[in-house]
Amino acid sequence: MDVGHRVTYLDRIVARHREMVAGDERSLDELLAAARDAPPTRGFRAALTAPGLSVIAEIKRRSPSKGALNADLDPAAMAATYQRGGAACLSVLTDAEFFGGSPDDLRTARAACGLPVLRKDFTVGAVDVADARLMGADAVLLIAAALERSELVELHALAVELGLDVLVEIHDEPELEVAMACGATLVGVNQRDLVTFEVDHERALRMARVIPDGVVRVAESGVRGPDDARRLADAGYDAVLVGETLVTSGDPAAAVAALRG
């Protein structure tokens, strides 16, 4: 995870999550057994393969860089609103310490709509994957920059075994190579620079050209409106994952519909 000498937001968050996994005294075998018995998932990746640009609408209360975005949002109402606007899937932040989210936000949102749901969190261990399945997630996020190559391969395989789709988040060509090595079929390109936290729109356009055919392409971070969405669709993206723009919108359903074009 060498992204320069400066400590990034990601470094701090991932270090905290590794501490939490290391201190988790629950039985992994029991968690995995329960996860294998969980009800069927809704098919997150499949929902993104419809014609046109799909929107993964995010339920996000706050962020480390911007602070509170919509701290008092109602996950059930927001999920229903997103579905009404035509979102294909939901993404729900479950990190409490840095993003103000919770597993309850995911459970509540999923129960309020029929959309597949991504657990948006910092997955660093097998317990995280099992927890995602047990809280009702249909997909899990694996961030290439946060994991060793062997960890990414192992966690991807475990998630697939448990019936979860996996969104592998990358930033550049070396991370794409690792994603392909672990068998990723759903790849997200984060347009935000890990060191500066600035959004680099050229990154998404460049990476779209090198992601292999057959892989569902998702653009993440910094999608501010319909013009950005249209440019990403034209570049070959199947979906955009949008949080801040939607949760700070006065009319999230209309905002989702506008992104879809």
Secondary structure, 3 states (H helix, E strand, C coil): CCCCCCCCHHHHHHHHHHHHHHCCCCCHHHHHHHHHCCCCCCCHHHHCCCCCCEEEEEECCEECCCEECCCCCCHHHHHHHHHHHCCCEEEEECCCCCCCCCHHHHHHHHHCCCCCEEEECCCCCHHHHHHHHHCCCCEEEEEHHHCCHHHHHHHHHHHHHCCCEEEEEECCHHHHHHHHHCCCCEEEEECECCCCCCECHHHHHHHHCCCCCCCEEEEECCCCCHHHHHHHHHHCCCEEEECHHHHCCCCHHHHHHHHHC
